[in-house]
């Protein structure tokens, strides 16, 4: 069975997909993933998820080209600056 | 040589030679994942050997590399189990790992409980890595349990496995493995060597012998 492996480099960071392990059962997946993705101290934690348990989404409906839902070309920076000024929480130096 | 140095060298030699033998699977293990795991375990064992040689070197006023590589084959104190060349047979290789880990566990437990604080501390440190070696050996043994080839391999290597532990620990090892330590069994114990050790030694020490005294 195939396990998807996620690893976390340091506490507080998000888990990121590292690869997968094809193992006969969970105990083999544990031993193999431990060595494959952690033997050099590169991971603080691993998640092993049976591929069957992953709910995958690949189909998207966007039939009417609803561009206005996207943020392409929409600058939030200026609006944010104005809003902060109004609220009196503007940063001392503009970032 | 005093008892402590003898004990340290026996375990160090076991770990070095079993690590060497297991590392012979690097690149040719049954699957890529197992190759990485098996090689990593082999490296760990050699790391344990190094730490033990360091203690032995203090005891013998020598240095770890000299102890590991400059002795003659018949001066090694390893058990014959670790010397066997099993690189053509994965079932036997796993049978050895399984038996060796069970024997090593008994030995380490005894060291952790011993009055030798320095050695007990090192044994505890080694044991924290051995947890994963045991996990690996157990999962393979469980998987191959009903395979006739694996069962035959365990039976064949059993008299060698008994030779890894002290006579007083043999009954306990037999109980854990589920086999008999009947006194009619010929145990291949420490002190005798297989012809395979000399072959292994030749290869293992070749580079070091090529320029004696060089520092690498």
HADDOCK unambig.tbl for C-alpha pairs under 7 A between the chains (distance, minus, plus):
assign (segid A and resid 27 and name CA) (segid B and resid 139 and name CA) 6.43 0.50 0.50
assign (segid A and resid 28 and name CA) (segid B and resid 139 and name CA) 6.76 0.50 0.50
assign (segid A and resid 31 and name CA) (segid B and resid 136 and name CA) 6.16 0.50 0.50
assign (segid A and resid 32 and name CA) (segid B and resid 33 and name CA) 5.68 0.50 0.50
assign (segid A and resid 32 and name CA) (segid B and resid 34 and name CA) 6.55 0.50 0.50
assign (segid A and resid 32 and name CA) (segid B and resid 37 and name CA) 5.86 0.50 0.50
assign (segid A and resid 35 and name CA) (segid B and resid 36 and name CA) 6.62 0.50 0.50
assign (segid A and resid 35 and name CA) (segid B and resid 37 and name CA) 5.31 0.50 0.50
assign (segid A and resid 35 and name CA) (segid B and resid 40 and name CA) 6.99 0.50 0.50
assign (segid A and resid 36 and name CA) (segid B and resid 33 and name CA) 6.91 0.50 0.50
assign (segid A and resid 36 and name CA) (segid B and resid 36 and name CA) 6.52 0.50 0.50
